[in-house]
Amino acid sequence: MVEQILETNNDFDVHDHVMDFSDDNELSHHHKVPSILDDYDWNDMTQLIHNMDFKPGMTLASRQIAQEHQKNILTMRNELTKKTLLMRASYKGYSYHTYPANEFQQKASNYIKETGIYKFIKNVNLINPKVSQQCLKNIIHKVDTTLNMLLNSKSITDQQYVLMHPLRSVVRLNYLHFVPDTSEDSDPLQPIIICKDGPTFNLAHYLSDKLWSIFNQITGCKTFANSDDLVYTLEQYAKNDCLHETTYFVTFNMNDICTKFSHEKVINALENFFNLHQSEIQETCVGLTKEIIIELVRLVLQNQYFIYEKKLYQQIHGSASGSLLTIPLACIYLFYGQSTSLIHTLINNKKELFARYRDDIFLTWNDSKDKFQTCFNEMMINQKQHPNMTPLKSTIGSTIHLLDVELTNDNGHFITKIYRDPNTDEYELPSKYQYHVNRPSSLIKAALKHAVQCCSNQEDFHQERRHIDLSHLIRGFSPSFINKCIQEFYKEFNIEMDAHDLFDDLPYETFRHRIMHRYEQEMAFKKEQQTQQQNIIRIPYPDDWTEQMAIKIKDDLLAILKDNSTNKEAFNNIKFEFVPRPHTPLSMNDYLVDRRPPLSMLTLPNE
């Protein structure tokens, strides 16, 4: 059964939270690479597959199941190779699709040519990749030089220097791959640039935190972690009597802006943003002037180099999809690039809710649709400067959908339920759960919990529960296993069910209240953890290091930093944690999708 195979592939509970700055959910699962793959090329994957049934402590039954899993993966890889097919996970979701390799690669080539956002630099030789290695050296040198100059002039602190500086021991050049957006006709491709070990990633991460802090403080913009958070936030909005009979919901997506904005235009928008809110920015950015921020943003944008198909490219429009700086720049570009009437309306009207999930913008609107469209059109003038930028489309109404939730304002009464996109796989397993969470019992319980949180009516919840059953049955889970998980879920919240799986003397509202209360507790705990983890730099060490070796290197690193620091007390507030590299279970995406160029093209030469 499917659940047995998946259980076998989840021997570890530790996941890749180490050095993973995307825990705040800003990056999709397409941008995340398990640490165990850091030292493996695609050609080495067969070694990992062959070792699946040799894990320490495996029982005979577990080994037999792992061997079956191993056989299936190798068969699929061989079939893809034999038929010259590529397999890719969909852009929004986790369903897999196969394409003739030549057709997919031609489609990707056409995207690069037609959009004009990537500039070809040089071919890269696999045997002697001096071109890419020199490019990586140059970027590191530019970052080094800039940060050293700012540190010596006391324009940044020692603390800021450490947080923005790349870790030379793990730094790698960015790389590009494509995934299909199956929610649209013709399956257009979406570029995915992996930046997590890139030479400007730490710098972009630090700037992103600063810009979001300023932007959110000034505009009141909230960030949705997921659709559960979306529903919870809007229910609080309604409870505070901010939702009126005539309140509209508005959404629009900025993805095209993220990849295609003009670098000079975004710098102009950033300057406009700083000038309009100078006093607030001075309070938020203590020790970092607007001139320094702009200089560092330019440094990131001018050094967006990456490898694709043994070629070196530079991104000359927009920002990399895997950079944490991309979306804050796109927001500032959009709201401060031309007309600021929409953002000022949101700032001045405290009863409007302004929020986002990644590059999806959400807001409430308590004026006419015509007034919104006027403000929106004025804001969009800036888009015309890029001929290939698709006009931004907004949705406004009393019923809309965002993520996997349908939101309705029924004359001041807020109603929510699960939304299913008719253009995607109807029975795909719930896409809100990260791809590495593959313990099926947890997955089913999480799906049920999500259904309760997002379904305000009992009838909608039961419909979604039946859908969860069917989705898992279609994918090979046994009825007894599904029923066992459902009963365990109800028991966790002290719910008794009758023979027909109906609530026994307990209103659905009470059941939902228990789950929402649990959600509030989880959010409070997470917030406390985030506060405690501020100024902590986690550095994973290889499997062949002992704990004593890691402690010795950590002590040596701190000594070097303090010896070369202009402020001996600067590192008292920074905590370095050397931790074992986590063993995250690999997904089918990792076993079947060749995404990364050879490591020799991405890393510095051994010197």
KALIN-V797782 format. One record per run of one state. SS is the DSSP state (2 for helix, 1 for strand, 0 for the rest). FROM is the first residue (numbers start at 0). TO is the last residue. If there is no record, write none. Layout:
# KALIN-V797782
((SS & FROM & TO) (SS & FROM & TO))
This chain:
# KALIN-V797782
((0 & 0 & 0) (2 & 1 & 7) (0 & 8 & 19) (2 & 20 & 23) (0 & 24 & 27) (2 & 28 & 30) (0 & 31 & 33) (2 & 34 & 36) (0 & 37 & 40) (2 & 41 & 49) (0 & 50 & 58) (2 & 59 & 81) (0 & 82 & 83) (1 & 84 & 88) (0 & 89 & 94) (1 & 95 & 99) (2 & 100 & 114) (0 & 115 & 116) (1 & 117 & 122) (0 & 123 & 128) (2 & 129 & 151) (0 & 152 & 156) (2 & 157 & 163) (0 & 164 & 172) (1 & 173 & 179) (0 & 180 & 183) (2 & 184 & 186) (0 & 187 & 187) (1 & 188 & 193) (0 & 194 & 199) (2 & 200 & 218) (0 & 219 & 220) (1 & 221 & 222) (0 & 223 & 225) (2 & 226 & 238) (0 & 239 & 246) (1 & 247 & 252) (0 & 253 & 253) (2 & 254 & 259) (0 & 260 & 261) (2 & 262 & 275) (0 & 276 & 276) (2 & 277 & 283) (0 & 284 & 288) (2 & 289 & 300) (0 & 301 & 303) (1 & 304 & 307) (0 & 308 & 309) (1 & 310 & 314) (0 & 315 & 323) (2 & 324 & 335) (0 & 336 & 339) (2 & 340 & 347) (0 & 348 & 352) (1 & 353 & 356) (0 & 357 & 358) (1 & 359 & 364) (0 & 365 & 367) (2 & 368 & 384) (0 & 385 & 392) (1 & 393 & 396) (0 & 397 & 397) (1 & 398 & 401) (0 & 402 & 403) (1 & 404 & 409) (0 & 410 & 411) (1 & 412 & 417) (0 & 418 & 438) (2 & 439 & 453) (0 & 454 & 456) (2 & 457 & 473) (0 & 474 & 477) (2 & 478 & 491) (0 & 492 & 495) (1 & 496 & 496) (0 & 497 & 501) (1 & 502 & 502) (0 & 503 & 506) (2 & 507 & 531) (0 & 532 & 534) (1 & 535 & 540) (0 & 541 & 545) (2 & 546 & 562) (0 & 563 & 568) (2 & 569 & 572) (0 & 573 & 573) (1 & 574 & 579) (0 & 580 & 586) (2 & 587 & 591) (0 & 592 & 597) (2 & 598 & 600) (0 & 601 & 606))
